[in-house]
Amino acid sequence: MQDYWLARESSIRLLWRGFIAVLALTVLAEFAVEIHPHFEIEGLPAFGAWYGFLACAAMILFAKLLGVFLKRPDRYYDSDGPADG
């Protein structure tokens, strides 16, 4: 059986290079067009890339923190009542 193409090391490396190239092109495209920021901070170079990265990192950290409070033991749904028989 053939390996799935996304599981191959060469495909993963190619996808990462492609994603980085697209990100670099979008940051470089900011210098070619005139932007009209609503707030002064939005006028900084690569603001959208940094904002997206920081927002994603914040969501991951919030999810990890939320998991600490919502975590249940492995046997949480196992019943110890008379219905077990």
Phi and psi restraints in degrees (range 20) as a CNS / XPLOR table:
assign (resid 1 and name C) (resid 2 and name N)
       (resid 2 and name CA) (resid 2 and name C) 1.0 -74.4 20.0 2
assign (resid 2 and name N) (resid 2 and name CA)
       (resid 2 and name C) (resid 3 and name N) 1.0 148.5 20.0 2
assign (resid 2 and name C) (resid 3 and name N)
       (resid 3 and name CA) (resid 3 and name C) 1.0 -69.6 20.0 2
assign (resid 3 and name N) (resid 3 and name CA)
       (resid 3 and name C) (resid 4 and name N) 1.0 144.9 20.0 2
assign (resid 3 and name C) (resid 4 and name N)
       (resid 4 and name CA) (resid 4 and name C) 1.0 -65.7 20.0 2
assign (resid 4 and name N) (resid 4 and name CA)
       (resid 4 and name C) (resid 5 and name N) 1.0 140.7 20.0 2
assign (resid 4 and name C) (resid 5 and name N)
       (resid 5 and name CA) (resid 5 and name C) 1.0 -64.1 20.0 2
assign (resid 5 and name N) (resid 5 and name CA)
       (resid 5 and name C) (resid 6 and name N) 1.0 -27.0 20.0 2
assign (resid 5 and name C) (resid 6 and name N)
       (resid 6 and name CA) (resid 6 and name C) 1.0 -79.4 20.0 2
assign (resid 6 and name N) (resid 6 and name CA)
       (resid 6 and name C) (resid 7 and name N) 1.0 -13.3 20.0 2
assign (resid 6 and name C) (resid 7 and name N)
       (resid 7 and name CA) (resid 7 and name C) 1.0 -88.5 20.0 2
assign (resid 7 and name N) (resid 7 and name CA)
       (resid 7 and name C) (resid 8 and name N) 1.0 -13.4 20.0 2
assign (resid 7 and name C) (resid 8 and name N)
       (resid 8 and name CA) (resid 8 and name C) 1.0 -74.5 20.0 2
assign (resid 8 and name N) (resid 8 and name CA)
       (resid 8 and name C) (resid 9 and name N) 1.0 140.1 20.0 2
assign (resid 8 and name C) (resid 9 and name N)
       (resid 9 and name CA) (resid 9 and name C) 1.0 -60.1 20.0 2
assign (resid 9 and name N) (resid 9 and name CA)
       (resid 9 and name C) (resid 10 and name N) 1.0 -38.6 20.0 2
assign (resid 9 and name C) (resid 10 and name N)
       (resid 10 and name CA) (resid 10 and name C) 1.0 -66.9 20.0 2
assign (resid 10 and name N) (resid 10 and name CA)
       (resid 10 and name C) (resid 11 and name N) 1.0 -36.6 20.0 2
assign (resid 10 and name C) (resid 11 and name N)
       (resid 11 and name CA) (resid 11 and name C) 1.0 -69.0 20.0 2
assign (resid 11 and name N) (resid 11 and name CA)
       (resid 11 and name C) (resid 12 and name N) 1.0 -40.5 20.0 2
assign (resid 11 and name C) (resid 12 and name N)
       (resid 12 and name CA) (resid 12 and name C) 1.0 -62.7 20.0 2
assign (resid 12 and name N) (resid 12 and name CA)
       (resid 12 and name C) (resid 13 and name N) 1.0 -45.2 20.0 2
assign (resid 12 and name C) (resid 13 and name N)
       (resid 13 and name CA) (resid 13 and name C) 1.0 -62.1 20.0 2
assign (resid 13 and name N) (resid 13 and name CA)
       (resid 13 and name C) (resid 14 and name N) 1.0 -41.5 20.0 2
assign (resid 13 and name C) (resid 14 and name N)
       (resid 14 and name CA) (resid 14 and name C) 1.0 -65.2 20.0 2
assign (resid 14 and name N) (resid 14 and name CA)
       (resid 14 and name C) (resid 15 and name N) 1.0 -41.8 20.0 2
assign (resid 14 and name C) (resid 15 and name N)
       (resid 15 and name CA) (resid 15 and name C) 1.0 -64.1 20.0 2
assign (resid 15 and name N) (resid 15 and name CA)
       (resid 15 and name C) (resid 16 and name N) 1.0 -42.9 20.0 2
assign (resid 15 and name C) (resid 16 and name N)
       (resid 16 and name CA) (resid 16 and name C) 1.0 -60.6 20.0 2
assign (resid 16 and name N) (resid 16 and name CA)
       (resid 16 and name C) (resid 17 and name N) 1.0 -44.3 20.0 2
assign (resid 16 and name C) (resid 17 and name N)
       (resid 17 and name CA) (resid 17 and name C) 1.0 -63.2 20.0 2
assign (resid 17 and name N) (resid 17 and name CA)
       (resid 17 and name C) (resid 18 and name N) 1.0 -38.5 20.0 2
assign (resid 17 and name C) (resid 18 and name N)
       (resid 18 and name CA) (resid 18 and name C) 1.0 -65.8 20.0 2
assign (resid 18 and name N) (resid 18 and name CA)
       (resid 18 and name C) (resid 19 and name N) 1.0 -43.7 20.0 2
assign (resid 18 and name C) (resid 19 and name N)
       (resid 19 and name CA) (resid 19 and name C) 1.0 -62.9 20.0 2
assign (resid 19 and name N) (resid 19 and name CA)
       (resid 19 and name C) (resid 20 and name N) 1.0 -42.5 20.0 2
assign (resid 19 and name C) (resid 20 and name N)
       (resid 20 and name CA) (resid 20 and name C) 1.0 -65.8 20.0 2
assign (resid 20 and name N) (resid 20 and name CA)
       (resid 20 and name C) (resid 21 and name N) 1.0 -39.2 20.0 2
assign (resid 20 and name C) (resid 21 and name N)
       (resid 21 and name CA) (resid 21 and name C) 1.0 -64.4 20.0 2
assign (resid 21 and name N) (resid 21 and name CA)
       (resid 21 and name C) (resid 22 and name N) 1.0 -42.2 20.0 2
assign (resid 21 and name C) (resid 22 and name N)
       (resid 22 and name CA) (resid 22 and name C) 1.0 -64.7 20.0 2
assign (resid 22 and name N) (resid 22 and name CA)
       (resid 22 and name C) (resid 23 and name N) 1.0 -42.2 20.0 2
assign (resid 22 and name C) (resid 23 and name N)
       (resid 23 and name CA) (resid 23 and name C) 1.0 -62.1 20.0 2
assign (resid 23 and name N) (resid 23 and name CA)
       (resid 23 and name C) (resid 24 and name N) 1.0 -44.8 20.0 2
assign (resid 23 and name C) (resid 24 and name N)
       (resid 24 and name CA) (resid 24 and name C) 1.0 -62.9 20.0 2
assign (resid 24 and name N) (resid 24 and name CA)
       (resid 24 and name C) (resid 25 and name N) 1.0 -40.1 20.0 2
assign (resid 24 and name C) (resid 25 and name N)
       (resid 25 and name CA) (resid 25 and name C) 1.0 -65.9 20.0 2
assign (resid 25 and name N) (resid 25 and name CA)
       (resid 25 and name C) (resid 26 and name N) 1.0 -37.6 20.0 2
assign (resid 25 and name C) (resid 26 and name N)
       (resid 26 and name CA) (resid 26 and name C) 1.0 -69.6 20.0 2
assign (resid 26 and name N) (resid 26 and name CA)
       (resid 26 and name C) (resid 27 and name N) 1.0 -35.5 20.0 2
assign (resid 26 and name C) (resid 27 and name N)
       (resid 27 and name CA) (resid 27 and name C) 1.0 -68.2 20.0 2
assign (resid 27 and name N) (resid 27 and name CA)
       (resid 27 and name C) (resid 28 and name N) 1.0 -41.8 20.0 2
assign (resid 27 and name C) (resid 28 and name N)
       (resid 28 and name CA) (resid 28 and name C) 1.0 -67.6 20.0 2
assign (resid 28 and name N) (resid 28 and name CA)
       (resid 28 and name C) (resid 29 and name N) 1.0 -30.6 20.0 2
assign (resid 28 and name C) (resid 29 and name N)
       (resid 29 and name CA) (resid 29 and name C) 1.0 -66.3 20.0 2
assign (resid 29 and name N) (resid 29 and name CA)
       (resid 29 and name C) (resid 30 and name N) 1.0 -23.9 20.0 2
assign (resid 29 and name C) (resid 30 and name N)
       (resid 30 and name CA) (resid 30 and name C) 1.0 -61.2 20.0 2
assign (resid 30 and name N) (resid 30 and name CA)
       (resid 30 and name C) (resid 31 and name N) 1.0 -31.3 20.0 2
assign (resid 30 and name C) (resid 31 and name N)
       (resid 31 and name CA) (resid 31 and name C) 1.0 -77.6 20.0 2
assign (resid 31 and name N) (resid 31 and name CA)
       (resid 31 and name C) (resid 32 and name N) 1.0 -16.0 20.0 2
assign (resid 31 and name C) (resid 32 and name N)
       (resid 32 and name CA) (resid 32 and name C) 1.0 -92.0 20.0 2
assign (resid 32 and name N) (resid 32 and name CA)
       (resid 32 and name C) (resid 33 and name N) 1.0 -17.5 20.0 2
assign (resid 32 and name C) (resid 33 and name N)
       (resid 33 and name CA) (resid 33 and name C) 1.0 -120.5 20.0 2
assign (resid 33 and name N) (resid 33 and name CA)
       (resid 33 and name C) (resid 34 and name N) 1.0 154.4 20.0 2
assign (resid 33 and name C) (resid 34 and name N)
       (resid 34 and name CA) (resid 34 and name C) 1.0 -87.5 20.0 2
assign (resid 34 and name N) (resid 34 and name CA)
       (resid 34 and name C) (resid 35 and name N) 1.0 123.4 20.0 2
assign (resid 34 and name C) (resid 35 and name N)
       (resid 35 and name CA) (resid 35 and name C) 1.0 -98.2 20.0 2
assign (resid 35 and name N) (resid 35 and name CA)
       (resid 35 and name C) (resid 36 and name N) 1.0 150.4 20.0 2
assign (resid 35 and name C) (resid 36 and name N)
       (resid 36 and name CA) (resid 36 and name C) 1.0 -120.3 20.0 2
assign (resid 36 and name N) (resid 36 and name CA)
       (resid 36 and name C) (resid 37 and name N) 1.0 84.0 20.0 2
assign (resid 36 and name C) (resid 37 and name N)
       (resid 37 and name CA) (resid 37 and name C) 1.0 -73.8 20.0 2
assign (resid 37 and name N) (resid 37 and name CA)
       (resid 37 and name C) (resid 38 and name N) 1.0 145.7 20.0 2
assign (resid 37 and name C) (resid 38 and name N)
       (resid 38 and name CA) (resid 38 and name C) 1.0 -78.5 20.0 2
assign (resid 38 and name N) (resid 38 and name CA)
       (resid 38 and name C) (resid 39 and name N) 1.0 -35.0 20.0 2
assign (resid 38 and name C) (resid 39 and name N)
       (resid 39 and name CA) (resid 39 and name C) 1.0 -121.5 20.0 2
assign (resid 39 and name N) (resid 39 and name CA)
       (resid 39 and name C) (resid 40 and name N) 1.0 155.6 20.0 2
assign (resid 39 and name C) (resid 40 and name N)
       (resid 40 and name CA) (resid 40 and name C) 1.0 -61.5 20.0 2
assign (resid 40 and name N) (resid 40 and name CA)
       (resid 40 and name C) (resid 41 and name N) 1.0 -36.3 20.0 2
assign (resid 40 and name C) (resid 41 and name N)
       (resid 41 and name CA) (resid 41 and name C) 1.0 -65.5 20.0 2
assign (resid 41 and name N) (resid 41 and name CA)
       (resid 41 and name C) (resid 42 and name N) 1.0 -27.6 20.0 2
assign (resid 41 and name C) (resid 42 and name N)
       (resid 42 and name CA) (resid 42 and name C) 1.0 -68.6 20.0 2
assign (resid 42 and name N) (resid 42 and name CA)
       (resid 42 and name C) (resid 43 and name N) 1.0 -15.0 20.0 2
assign (resid 42 and name C) (resid 43 and name N)
       (resid 43 and name CA) (resid 43 and name C) 1.0 -82.7 20.0 2
assign (resid 43 and name N) (resid 43 and name CA)
       (resid 43 and name C) (resid 44 and name N) 1.0 -8.1 20.0 2
assign (resid 43 and name C) (resid 44 and name N)
       (resid 44 and name CA) (resid 44 and name C) 1.0 -67.7 20.0 2
assign (resid 44 and name N) (resid 44 and name CA)
       (resid 44 and name C) (resid 45 and name N) 1.0 146.8 20.0 2
assign (resid 44 and name C) (resid 45 and name N)
       (resid 45 and name CA) (resid 45 and name C) 1.0 -62.1 20.0 2
assign (resid 45 and name N) (resid 45 and name CA)
       (resid 45 and name C) (resid 46 and name N) 1.0 137.0 20.0 2
assign (resid 45 and name C) (resid 46 and name N)
       (resid 46 and name CA) (resid 46 and name C) 1.0 61.6 20.0 2
assign (resid 46 and name N) (resid 46 and name CA)
       (resid 46 and name C) (resid 47 and name N) 1.0 26.8 20.0 2
assign (resid 46 and name C) (resid 47 and name N)
       (resid 47 and name CA) (resid 47 and name C) 1.0 -61.3 20.0 2
assign (resid 47 and name N) (resid 47 and name CA)
       (resid 47 and name C) (resid 48 and name N) 1.0 -42.0 20.0 2
assign (resid 47 and name C) (resid 48 and name N)
       (resid 48 and name CA) (resid 48 and name C) 1.0 -62.5 20.0 2
assign (resid 48 and name N) (resid 48 and name CA)
       (resid 48 and name C) (resid 49 and name N) 1.0 -39.2 20.0 2
assign (resid 48 and name C) (resid 49 and name N)
       (resid 49 and name CA) (resid 49 and name C) 1.0 -67.1 20.0 2
assign (resid 49 and name N) (resid 49 and name CA)
       (resid 49 and name C) (resid 50 and name N) 1.0 -45.0 20.0 2
assign (resid 49 and name C) (resid 50 and name N)
       (resid 50 and name CA) (resid 50 and name C) 1.0 -67.4 20.0 2
assign (resid 50 and name N) (resid 50 and name CA)
       (resid 50 and name C) (resid 51 and name N) 1.0 -40.5 20.0 2
assign (resid 50 and name C) (resid 51 and name N)
       (resid 51 and name CA) (resid 51 and name C) 1.0 -63.0 20.0 2
assign (resid 51 and name N) (resid 51 and name CA)
       (resid 51 and name C) (resid 52 and name N) 1.0 -44.7 20.0 2
assign (resid 51 and name C) (resid 52 and name N)
       (resid 52 and name CA) (resid 52 and name C) 1.0 -63.8 20.0 2
assign (resid 52 and name N) (resid 52 and name CA)
       (resid 52 and name C) (resid 53 and name N) 1.0 -41.9 20.0 2
assign (resid 52 and name C) (resid 53 and name N)
       (resid 53 and name CA) (resid 53 and name C) 1.0 -64.1 20.0 2
assign (resid 53 and name N) (resid 53 and name CA)
       (resid 53 and name C) (resid 54 and name N) 1.0 -47.4 20.0 2
assign (resid 53 and name C) (resid 54 and name N)
       (resid 54 and name CA) (resid 54 and name C) 1.0 -67.2 20.0 2
assign (resid 54 and name N) (resid 54 and name CA)
       (resid 54 and name C) (resid 55 and name N) 1.0 -36.5 20.0 2
assign (resid 54 and name C) (resid 55 and name N)
       (resid 55 and name CA) (resid 55 and name C) 1.0 -65.5 20.0 2
assign (resid 55 and name N) (resid 55 and name CA)
       (resid 55 and name C) (resid 56 and name N) 1.0 -41.2 20.0 2
assign (resid 55 and name C) (resid 56 and name N)
       (resid 56 and name CA) (resid 56 and name C) 1.0 -65.0 20.0 2
assign (resid 56 and name N) (resid 56 and name CA)
       (resid 56 and name C) (resid 57 and name N) 1.0 -44.0 20.0 2
assign (resid 56 and name C) (resid 57 and name N)
       (resid 57 and name CA) (resid 57 and name C) 1.0 -62.9 20.0 2
assign (resid 57 and name N) (resid 57 and name CA)
       (resid 57 and name C) (resid 58 and name N) 1.0 -39.6 20.0 2
assign (resid 57 and name C) (resid 58 and name N)
       (resid 58 and name CA) (resid 58 and name C) 1.0 -65.4 20.0 2
assign (resid 58 and name N) (resid 58 and name CA)
       (resid 58 and name C) (resid 59 and name N) 1.0 -39.7 20.0 2
assign (resid 58 and name C) (resid 59 and name N)
       (resid 59 and name CA) (resid 59 and name C) 1.0 -64.9 20.0 2
assign (resid 59 and name N) (resid 59 and name CA)
       (resid 59 and name C) (resid 60 and name N) 1.0 -38.5 20.0 2
assign (resid 59 and name C) (resid 60 and name N)
       (resid 60 and name CA) (resid 60 and name C) 1.0 -65.7 20.0 2
assign (resid 60 and name N) (resid 60 and name CA)
       (resid 60 and name C) (resid 61 and name N) 1.0 -44.5 20.0 2
assign (resid 60 and name C) (resid 61 and name N)
       (resid 61 and name CA) (resid 61 and name C) 1.0 -64.6 20.0 2
assign (resid 61 and name N) (resid 61 and name CA)
       (resid 61 and name C) (resid 62 and name N) 1.0 -40.1 20.0 2
assign (resid 61 and name C) (resid 62 and name N)
       (resid 62 and name CA) (resid 62 and name C) 1.0 -63.9 20.0 2
assign (resid 62 and name N) (resid 62 and name CA)
       (resid 62 and name C) (resid 63 and name N) 1.0 -40.6 20.0 2
assign (resid 62 and name C) (resid 63 and name N)
       (resid 63 and name CA) (resid 63 and name C) 1.0 -65.0 20.0 2
assign (resid 63 and name N) (resid 63 and name CA)
       (resid 63 and name C) (resid 64 and name N) 1.0 -39.7 20.0 2
assign (resid 63 and name C) (resid 64 and name N)
       (resid 64 and name CA) (resid 64 and name C) 1.0 -63.9 20.0 2
assign (resid 64 and name N) (resid 64 and name CA)
       (resid 64 and name C) (resid 65 and name N) 1.0 -43.4 20.0 2
assign (resid 64 and name C) (resid 65 and name N)
       (resid 65 and name CA) (resid 65 and name C) 1.0 -64.9 20.0 2
assign (resid 65 and name N) (resid 65 and name CA)
       (resid 65 and name C) (resid 66 and name N) 1.0 -41.6 20.0 2
assign (resid 65 and name C) (resid 66 and name N)
       (resid 66 and name CA) (resid 66 and name C) 1.0 -64.2 20.0 2
assign (resid 66 and name N) (resid 66 and name CA)
       (resid 66 and name C) (resid 67 and name N) 1.0 -36.5 20.0 2
assign (resid 66 and name C) (resid 67 and name N)
       (resid 67 and name CA) (resid 67 and name C) 1.0 -62.7 20.0 2
assign (resid 67 and name N) (resid 67 and name CA)
       (resid 67 and name C) (resid 68 and name N) 1.0 -31.4 20.0 2
assign (resid 67 and name C) (resid 68 and name N)
       (resid 68 and name CA) (resid 68 and name C) 1.0 -63.2 20.0 2
assign (resid 68 and name N) (resid 68 and name CA)
       (resid 68 and name C) (resid 69 and name N) 1.0 -40.4 20.0 2
assign (resid 68 and name C) (resid 69 and name N)
       (resid 69 and name CA) (resid 69 and name C) 1.0 -81.8 20.0 2
assign (resid 69 and name N) (resid 69 and name CA)
       (resid 69 and name C) (resid 70 and name N) 1.0 -28.3 20.0 2
assign (resid 69 and name C) (resid 70 and name N)
       (resid 70 and name CA) (resid 70 and name C) 1.0 -96.0 20.0 2
assign (resid 70 and name N) (resid 70 and name CA)
       (resid 70 and name C) (resid 71 and name N) 1.0 -5.5 20.0 2
assign (resid 70 and name C) (resid 71 and name N)
       (resid 71 and name CA) (resid 71 and name C) 1.0 -63.6 20.0 2
assign (resid 71 and name N) (resid 71 and name CA)
       (resid 71 and name C) (resid 72 and name N) 1.0 139.8 20.0 2
assign (resid 71 and name C) (resid 72 and name N)
       (resid 72 and name CA) (resid 72 and name C) 1.0 -123.3 20.0 2
assign (resid 72 and name N) (resid 72 and name CA)
       (resid 72 and name C) (resid 73 and name N) 1.0 156.3 20.0 2
assign (resid 72 and name C) (resid 73 and name N)
       (resid 73 and name CA) (resid 73 and name C) 1.0 -63.1 20.0 2
assign (resid 73 and name N) (resid 73 and name CA)
       (resid 73 and name C) (resid 74 and name N) 1.0 159.9 20.0 2
assign (resid 73 and name C) (resid 74 and name N)
       (resid 74 and name CA) (resid 74 and name C) 1.0 -58.9 20.0 2
assign (resid 74 and name N) (resid 74 and name CA)
       (resid 74 and name C) (resid 75 and name N) 1.0 -34.4 20.0 2
assign (resid 74 and name C) (resid 75 and name N)
       (resid 75 and name CA) (resid 75 and name C) 1.0 -97.9 20.0 2
assign (resid 75 and name N) (resid 75 and name CA)
       (resid 75 and name C) (resid 76 and name N) 1.0 25.2 20.0 2
assign (resid 75 and name C) (resid 76 and name N)
       (resid 76 and name CA) (resid 76 and name C) 1.0 -59.5 20.0 2
assign (resid 76 and name N) (resid 76 and name CA)
       (resid 76 and name C) (resid 77 and name N) 1.0 -41.0 20.0 2
assign (resid 76 and name C) (resid 77 and name N)
       (resid 77 and name CA) (resid 77 and name C) 1.0 -90.3 20.0 2
assign (resid 77 and name N) (resid 77 and name CA)
       (resid 77 and name C) (resid 78 and name N) 1.0 -2.5 20.0 2
assign (resid 77 and name C) (resid 78 and name N)
       (resid 78 and name CA) (resid 78 and name C) 1.0 -73.5 20.0 2
assign (resid 78 and name N) (resid 78 and name CA)
       (resid 78 and name C) (resid 79 and name N) 1.0 130.4 20.0 2
assign (resid 78 and name C) (resid 79 and name N)
       (resid 79 and name CA) (resid 79 and name C) 1.0 -92.0 20.0 2
assign (resid 79 and name N) (resid 79 and name CA)
       (resid 79 and name C) (resid 80 and name N) 1.0 134.7 20.0 2
assign (resid 79 and name C) (resid 80 and name N)
       (resid 80 and name CA) (resid 80 and name C) 1.0 -105.7 20.0 2
assign (resid 80 and name N) (resid 80 and name CA)
       (resid 80 and name C) (resid 81 and name N) 1.0 8.7 20.0 2
assign (resid 80 and name C) (resid 81 and name N)
       (resid 81 and name CA) (resid 81 and name C) 1.0 -79.7 20.0 2
assign (resid 81 and name N) (resid 81 and name CA)
       (resid 81 and name C) (resid 82 and name N) 1.0 -176.7 20.0 2
assign (resid 81 and name C) (resid 82 and name N)
       (resid 82 and name CA) (resid 82 and name C) 1.0 -68.3 20.0 2
assign (resid 82 and name N) (resid 82 and name CA)
       (resid 82 and name C) (resid 83 and name N) 1.0 -14.8 20.0 2
assign (resid 82 and name C) (resid 83 and name N)
       (resid 83 and name CA) (resid 83 and name C) 1.0 -71.6 20.0 2
assign (resid 83 and name N) (resid 83 and name CA)
       (resid 83 and name C) (resid 84 and name N) 1.0 -16.6 20.0 2
assign (resid 83 and name C) (resid 84 and name N)
       (resid 84 and name CA) (resid 84 and name C) 1.0 -68.5 20.0 2
assign (resid 84 and name N) (resid 84 and name CA)
       (resid 84 and name C) (resid 85 and name N) 1.0 -26.5 20.0 2
